[in-house]
Amino acid sequence: MDNIRVEIVFNKLRQKLICETLTKIQFVFPHPAILLKEKSCRALVVADLHIGWEKLLSQKGIHIPSQTLKLKRQLLNLIEETKPKYLILLGDIKDAITNVSMQEWKEIPEFFETIQQEVSEIQVILGNHDGNLEHLLPEKIKIIPASGTFFGNVGLIHGHAWPAPELVRCKNLITGHVHPTIAIRDPMGLRITKQVFVKVPCNIQQLKKKVPSNNWPKKGTLDYSILQLFILPSFNQFLGGRPVNQTKKKNETFIGPILRAKGVNMNDAETYLLDGTFLGTVRQLKTLS
């Protein structure tokens, strides 16, 4: 997409900063968001707005009013609370994958025009639902390829594509795309699901084996520093999610190349409710699903 305004520059100086800086990663309880702090600079990170999701339901005969205004108010309140310089959106801004619905044409420009007034800079990493998104965004919004970007020593991706080579030098990666939840079944058989933050240790050796040679240059030359992956719950809390403690089929895997490649140790992942409650590891929670 030649007309995309790409804001992603990897050079030796920035790669050095990745290794030498320490970025604080803070869950913004009780919101599905992360705040990154780098010295005096702050970046608010959210994922998966899926504006226009109501259209898909209407096609199935389920008609509900647009919830975009509510999403916008929630994000504005969060910006007021955290006072970030940057707002970084980890993809899937819209819901229609390739086309643009009439609802998206109307609501997405208005959404960002309002948000722009409250934060210095907005960066959007393209997700798998963001086809033709560039036509809907105001001019000053910075659009970043699906391969991601970084803030300090933290890599940021949507999650449906391999990250850029330079991001493997980051200590931590933050992704969306999965819409993580946990499923709990009580003794009476009632099943409930709750959104969760997931913090999962990376399996570096497995990642090294699975990195596609046509995507990343010369595997042996890359300095893998990734320690853990943070998976953000979807900011749009009306959406469904994927229970991380439940596998429906024998060979079922999670979505996204890093998770499909078993580049993380999912059983050892820590899970946290939006209010900050630590639930335990995925392995412990599998007995409750």
C-alpha positions in Angstrom: 0.0 0.0 0.0 2.1 2.8 -1.4 0.0 5.6 0.1 0.3 4.4 3.7 2.2 6.8 5.9 4.7 4.5 7.5 6.4 5.6 10.7 8.9 2.9 11.5 12.7 3.5 11.3 15.1 0.9 12.6 18.8 2.1 12.8 21.8 1.3 14.9 21.2 4.0 17.4 17.6 2.9 18.1 18.7 -0.7 18.3 21.3 0.3 20.9 18.6 2.1 22.9 16.5 -1.1 22.9 19.3 -2.9 24.7 20.2 -0.1 27.1 16.9 1.4 28.2 14.4 0.0 30.8 10.8 0.6 30.0 8.2 0.1 32.8 5.2 -1.9 31.8 2.1 -1.2 33.8 -1.4 -2.8 33.5 -4.0 -0.1 33.8 -6.5 -1.8 36.1 -9.5 -2.1 35.7 -9.1 -1.3 31.9 -7.9 -3.6 29.1 -4.9 -1.4 28.5 -1.1 -1.1 29.2 0.8 2.0 30.1 4.5 2.2 29.1 6.8 4.6 30.9 10.2 5.6 29.5 11.8 8.3 31.7 9.3 11.2 31.4 7.5 9.8 28.4 4.3 7.7 28.6 2.5 5.6 26.0 -1.0 4.2 26.4 -1.4 0.9 24.5 -4.8 -0.7 23.6 -5.8 -3.3 21.1 -8.8 -4.5 19.1 -11.4 -1.8 18.9 -13.3 -3.6 16.1 -15.4 -0.5 15.3 -18.4 -1.6 13.2 -18.7 -5.1 14.7 -22.5 -4.5 15.1 -22.8 -4.8 11.3 -21.9 -8.4 11.3 -24.5 -9.2 13.9 -27.2 -7.3 12.0 -26.5 -9.5 9.0 -27.3 -12.5 11.2 -30.6 -10.9 12.3 -29.3 -9.5 15.6 -29.8 -5.7 15.8 -28.2 -3.6 18.5 -27.3 0.1 18.5 -23.8 1.2 17.7 -21.5 1.1 20.7 -18.8 3.3 19.2 -19.7 6.3 21.2 -19.3 4.3 24.4 -15.9 3.0 23.2 -14.8 6.6 22.5 -15.9 7.8 25.9 -14.1 4.9 27.6 -10.9 5.7 25.7 -11.2 9.5 26.4 -11.6 8.8 30.2 -8.6 6.5 30.1 -6.5 9.1 28.3 -7.5 11.7 30.9 -6.6 9.3 33.7 -3.2 8.2 32.4 -2.1 11.4 30.5 0.0 9.7 27.9 2.1 11.5 25.2 1.5 8.6 22.8 -1.6 6.5 22.1 -0.6 3.2 20.4 -3.3 1.0 18.9 -2.4 -2.6 18.3 -4.5 -3.2 15.2 -8.0 -4.3 14.3 -9.4 -0.8 14.5 -12.2 -1.8 12.2 -14.2 -5.0 12.0 -14.8 -5.7 8.3 -11.6 -7.5 7.1 -11.1 -6.2 3.5 -14.0 -3.9 2.7 -15.3 -0.9 4.6 -18.8 -0.8 5.9 -21.0 2.3 5.9 -20.9 2.3 9.6 -17.0 2.3 9.5 -17.0 5.1 6.9 -19.0 7.3 9.3 -17.7 6.4 12.7 -14.0 5.8 12.4 -13.0 9.3 11.2 -15.2 10.9 13.8 -13.7 8.7 16.5 -10.1 9.6 15.7 -10.8 13.3 15.2 -12.1 13.5 18.7 -9.3 11.4 20.2 -6.6 13.4 18.4 -7.6 16.5 20.4 -6.6 14.8 23.7 -3.2 13.2 22.9 -0.1 14.4 21.2 0.5 11.5 18.8 -1.5 8.4 17.7 0.1 5.4 16.2 -1.9 2.6 14.6 -0.3 -0.8 13.9 -2.2 -2.5 11.1 -4.2 -5.7 12.1 -5.7 -8.4 9.9 -9.1 -6.6 10.0 -7.7 -3.2 8.8 -7.9 -3.5 5.0 -8.3 0.0 3.5 -8.1 1.6 7.0 -5.8 4.3 5.7 -8.7 6.0 3.9 -10.6 6.4 7.1 -7.9 8.0 9.3 -7.1 11.7 9.7 -3.8 12.8 8.1 -1.7 13.1 11.3 -2.4 9.5 12.4 0.8 7.5 12.0 0.2 4.1 10.3 2.7 1.3 11.1 3.0 -2.0 9.2 1.8 -5.3 10.8 5.5 -6.1 11.5 5.3 -3.6 14.4 7.3 -1.0 16.1 8.8 -0.4 19.6 8.7 2.0 22.5 11.9 1.9 24.6 12.8 -1.8 24.9 9.2 -3.0 24.3 8.1 -4.4 20.9 4.6 -3.7 19.8 2.7 -5.9 17.2 -0.9 -6.8 16.4 0.0 -10.5 16.4 -1.3 -11.9 13.0 2.2 -11.5 11.4 5.8 -12.1 12.4 7.4 -9.1 14.0 10.1 -7.2 12.3 13.6 -8.6 12.8 14.7 -5.8 15.1 11.9 -6.5 17.5 13.5 -9.8 18.6 16.1 -7.6 20.3 13.4 -6.2 22.6 13.1 -7.7 26.1 9.3 -7.8 25.9 6.6 -8.0 23.2 3.0 -6.8 23.6 0.4 -8.1 21.2 -3.4 -8.1 20.7 -5.3 -10.3 18.2 -6.0 -13.2 20.6 -8.8 -11.6 22.7 -7.7 -13.7 25.7 -10.3 -14.8 28.2 -10.5 -17.6 30.8 -13.4 -20.0 31.1 -14.6 -21.3 34.5 -17.2 -23.9 35.1 -18.9 -24.2 38.5 -20.0 -27.5 40.1 -23.5 -27.0 38.6 -22.1 -26.8 35.1 -22.5 -23.0 34.7 -19.7 -21.7 32.5 -18.6 -18.1 32.6 -15.8 -16.3 30.7 -13.8 -13.3 31.8 -11.3 -11.1 30.0 -7.7 -11.5 31.2 -4.3 -10.0 30.7 -1.8 -12.8 29.9 2.0 -12.6 30.6 3.7 -15.6 29.1 7.4 -16.5 29.0 9.0 -17.0 25.6 10.6 -20.1 24.3 13.6 -18.7 22.6 15.0 -21.9 21.2 11.6 -22.8 19.6 11.3 -19.3 18.1 14.8 -19.6 16.5 13.7 -22.8 14.8 10.4 -21.4 13.5 11.4 -18.0 12.2 10.7 -18.0 8.5 13.9 -17.5 6.5 12.1 -15.4 3.8 10.9 -13.1 6.5 13.9 -12.5 8.8 17.5 -12.4 7.5 20.1 -14.9 8.5 18.7 -16.4 11.7 22.2 -16.9 13.2 22.9 -13.1 13.1 20.0 -12.1 15.2 20.4 -11.5 18.9 17.2 -12.9 20.5 16.4 -11.0 23.7 12.7 -11.7 24.0 11.9 -12.7 27.6 8.1 -12.6 27.7 5.0 -11.8 25.7 2.1 -9.7 27.0 -1.3 -10.4 25.4 -3.8 -7.6 25.8 -7.5 -8.3 26.1 -9.6 -6.5 23.5 -10.5 -2.9 24.4 -13.9 -3.6 22.9 -15.4 -5.6 25.8 -18.5 -6.4 23.8 -16.5 -9.0 21.7 -16.1 -12.6 22.5 -12.7 -14.1 23.3 -10.6 -17.2 23.2 -10.3 -19.0 26.5 -6.6 -19.6 27.0 -7.3 -22.4 29.5 -9.4 -24.4 27.1 -8.5 -26.4 24.0 -11.5 -27.6 22.0 -9.7 -29.9 19.7 -6.7 -32.2 20.1 -4.4 -30.3 17.7 -5.9 -26.8 18.1 -3.5 -24.0 18.4 -3.8 -20.3 19.2 -3.9 -17.7 16.5 -0.8 -15.8 15.3 2.6 -17.2 14.1 4.4 -16.8 17.4 1.8 -18.8 19.3 1.3 -21.3 16.5 5.0 -21.9 16.5 4.9 -22.6 20.2 7.2 -19.7 20.7 5.8 -19.2 24.2 5.3 -21.5 27.1 1.5 -21.0 27.3 1.0 -23.4 30.2 3.3 -21.3 32.3 1.5 -18.0 31.4 0.2 -15.8 34.3 -3.3 -14.6 34.0 -4.9 -11.4 35.6 -8.4 -10.2 35.6 -9.1 -6.6 34.5 -9.3 -5.6 38.2 -5.8 -6.9 38.8 -6.7 -10.2 40.5 -4.0 -12.8 39.8 -5.8 -16.1 38.8 -2.8 -18.4 38.5 -1.2 -20.0 35.5 -2.9 -21.4 32.5 -1.9 -24.9 33.6 -3.7 -24.4 36.9 -6.8 -22.9 35.3 -7.2 -25.8 32.9 -8.8 -27.8 35.6 -11.6 -25.2 35.9 -12.8 -25.1 32.3 
